Amino acid sequence: MRRRGLLTLGAAALGLALTGVALASLWRQPQSLPAGGAAEILADYGIVPDFRLTERGGRTVTLASLRGKVWLANFIYTECTETCPLQSLQVQRLQKEFAGVRDLRFVSITVDPAHDTTEVLRRYAERYGADPERWLFLAGPKPVIYALAKDGFKLGVSDVNPAARRGVPGWPLGPGSAFASHGSGGLILHSSRFVLVDGQARIRAYHRTDDRDSLARLRDNLRALLAGR
């Protein structure tokens, strides 16, 4: 019995350690970019790859649909109760502040497409008063979205489904754990950073969504890109 107890504690400690590593990797600076706030300086951080996703209204949106527009991308899911509401609130504020700007788009992409159907996204968008022409909510096949987040935008995302851990001796974390449980019956870890993209689909900056100074620099960067600088 004592040996089983030690094995249980060991498995629990390993699980917590792995979860910590996963969290750290997702909240770190975007991959292969300058540390600290350097990624908030306007530069060229690569080209967004082509994609084909579905907007909440049912229309298809591709990279070509955003050519010539400055746009701000972020990754969310509707059942998230941590960073996603804050992200959406910040986009709501930006939408109001830049209401008269025709060449600006906001693009929110769900990382839980199994749950976030176009109807679910439509209701979520209405909650934040999202203009269907200026603030897009996109969904598509999960592998496509995760590849776009990781390889295209260089952001972390991982679906840690507690169902896959059932029956594992000593695993203490499940639905309702300290990290919470959302969408698809599991925990989805994802970067909360905003990604600023110019009209040529070049990633120009990354900004924190929970930092006042970073959001102020985001506004400056938006104005600079919209002015053609």
C-alpha positions in Angstrom: 0.0 0.0 0.0 2.8 2.4 0.9 4.5 1.7 -2.4 1.3 2.4 -4.3 0.9 5.6 -2.4 4.4 6.7 -3.4 3.7 5.8 -7.0 0.5 7.8 -6.9 2.3 10.9 -5.5 5.0 10.5 -8.1 2.5 10.4 -10.9 0.8 13.4 -9.5 4.0 15.4 -9.3 5.0 14.4 -12.8 1.6 15.5 -14.1 1.8 18.8 -12.4 5.4 19.3 -13.7 4.3 18.5 -17.3 1.3 20.9 -17.0 3.7 23.6 -15.7 6.0 23.1 -18.7 3.0 23.3 -21.0 1.8 26.5 -19.4 5.2 28.1 -19.5 5.7 27.2 -23.2 2.3 28.8 -24.1 2.8 32.0 -22.1 6.3 32.7 -23.2 7.4 35.1 -25.9 6.3 34.0 -29.4 8.7 31.4 -30.8 12.0 32.6 -32.3 11.3 36.3 -31.5 13.1 38.9 -29.4 12.6 38.6 -25.7 10.8 41.0 -23.4 8.8 43.8 -25.2 11.0 43.8 -28.3 8.4 42.0 -30.3 6.1 45.0 -29.8 8.4 47.1 -32.0 7.2 47.2 -35.6 9.3 44.9 -37.7 8.8 42.0 -40.1 8.3 38.7 -38.2 7.3 36.6 -41.1 4.4 36.1 -43.5 1.0 34.6 -42.5 0.5 31.5 -44.5 -2.6 31.0 -46.7 -5.7 29.7 -44.9 -9.3 28.9 -45.6 -11.7 29.3 -42.7 -15.4 29.9 -42.2 -16.8 33.1 -40.7 -19.7 33.1 -38.2 -22.0 34.2 -41.0 -21.2 31.2 -43.1 -18.9 32.9 -45.7 -15.4 31.6 -46.5 -12.5 33.8 -45.4 -9.0 33.3 -46.9 -5.8 35.3 -46.6 -6.7 37.0 -49.8 -9.9 38.3 -48.2 -7.7 40.4 -45.9 -5.2 41.6 -48.5 -4.8 45.4 -48.3 -6.2 45.5 -44.8 -4.4 46.0 -41.5 -5.7 43.4 -39.1 -5.4 42.2 -35.6 -5.5 38.5 -35.0 -6.2 36.6 -31.7 -7.1 33.0 -30.7 -10.0 32.4 -28.3 -12.8 29.9 -27.6 -16.3 30.8 -26.4 -16.4 28.6 -23.2 -13.1 30.1 -22.0 -13.4 32.0 -18.7 -9.7 33.1 -18.3 -8.0 35.2 -21.0 -10.6 35.1 -23.7 -13.2 37.4 -22.2 -10.4 40.0 -21.6 -9.2 39.6 -25.2 -12.7 40.1 -26.6 -13.3 43.1 -24.3 -10.1 44.7 -25.5 -11.0 44.1 -29.2 -14.5 45.6 -28.4 -12.8 48.7 -27.2 -10.5 48.9 -30.2 -13.5 48.4 -32.6 -15.1 51.5 -31.0 -11.9 53.6 -30.9 -11.2 52.9 -34.6 -14.8 52.9 -35.7 -14.3 55.2 -38.7 -11.3 53.3 -40.1 -12.3 51.3 -43.2 -9.0 49.4 -43.7 -8.8 47.8 -40.3 -10.1 44.3 -39.4 -10.2 42.3 -36.2 -9.9 38.5 -36.6 -10.7 36.1 -33.8 -10.1 32.4 -34.4 -11.5 29.7 -32.2 -9.3 27.0 -30.9 -12.3 24.8 -30.0 -14.1 24.4 -33.4 -15.9 21.2 -32.3 -17.9 23.3 -29.9 -17.7 26.7 -31.5 -20.0 26.3 -34.5 -20.9 29.3 -36.6 -24.1 29.7 -34.6 -22.2 29.6 -31.3 -19.7 32.1 -32.6 -22.5 34.3 -33.9 -24.0 34.5 -30.4 -20.6 35.1 -28.8 -19.9 37.9 -31.3 -23.3 39.6 -30.6 -22.4 39.6 -26.9 -19.5 42.0 -27.7 -21.3 44.0 -30.4 -19.0 42.8 -33.1 -19.5 44.4 -36.5 -19.8 41.4 -38.9 -17.8 43.3 -41.6 -15.0 44.5 -39.4 -14.7 41.9 -36.6 -14.5 38.4 -38.0 -14.9 35.2 -36.0 -13.4 32.2 -37.8 -13.7 28.4 -37.4 -12.4 25.5 -39.4 -10.8 22.0 -39.0 -8.9 21.8 -35.7 -5.6 20.6 -37.3 -5.7 23.5 -39.7 -6.3 26.0 -36.9 -3.6 24.6 -34.7 -1.1 24.6 -37.5 -2.0 28.2 -38.3 -1.5 29.2 -34.7 1.8 27.3 -34.2 3.4 27.5 -37.6 1.8 30.6 -39.0 1.6 33.0 -36.1 4.3 31.3 -33.9 1.9 31.0 -30.9 1.4 28.1 -28.5 -1.8 26.1 -28.4 -2.5 22.7 -26.8 -5.7 20.8 -26.1 -5.2 19.0 -22.8 -8.2 16.7 -22.6 -8.8 15.2 -19.1 -10.7 12.4 -20.7 -7.4 11.1 -22.2 -6.0 10.9 -18.6 -8.9 8.8 -17.1 -7.6 5.6 -15.6 -4.1 7.0 -15.1 -3.1 6.2 -11.5 -2.5 9.2 -9.4 -3.6 11.8 -11.9 -5.3 14.4 -9.6 -6.3 17.0 -12.2 -9.5 16.6 -14.1 -12.6 18.7 -15.0 -13.0 21.4 -12.4 -9.3 21.4 -11.5 -7.3 24.5 -10.6 -6.7 25.2 -14.3 -10.4 24.9 -15.0 -12.1 22.9 -17.8 -13.7 24.3 -20.9 -14.9 23.3 -24.4 -14.7 19.8 -25.8 -14.7 18.5 -22.2 -11.1 19.5 -21.7 -8.6 22.2 -21.0 -7.3 24.3 -23.9 -4.1 26.1 -23.3 -3.4 28.9 -25.8 -1.5 32.1 -26.2 -3.5 35.3 -25.4 -1.3 37.6 -27.4 -2.6 39.9 -30.1 -0.8 39.6 -33.5 -0.7 42.7 -35.7 -0.6 42.0 -39.5 -0.2 44.5 -42.3 -1.9 44.7 -45.7 0.8 42.4 -47.3 0.1 39.7 -44.7 3.4 40.4 -42.8 3.3 39.9 -39.1 4.5 43.2 -37.7 4.2 43.0 -33.9 3.0 41.0 -30.9 1.2 42.5 -28.0 0.1 41.4 -24.5 -3.6 41.6 -23.9 -3.3 42.1 -20.1 -0.7 44.9 -20.0 -1.7 48.5 -20.3 1.6 49.7 -21.7 1.6 47.0 -24.3 -1.9 47.9 -25.4 -0.9 51.5 -25.6 1.9 50.6 -27.9 -0.5 48.4 -29.9 -2.6 51.5 -30.6 0.4 53.5 -31.7 1.4 50.6 -34.0 -2.0 50.4 -35.5 -2.0 54.1 -36.3 1.4 53.9 -37.8 0.4 51.0 -40.1 -2.9 52.6 -41.1 -0.9 55.8 -42.0 1.3 53.7 -44.2 4.4 54.1 -42.0 
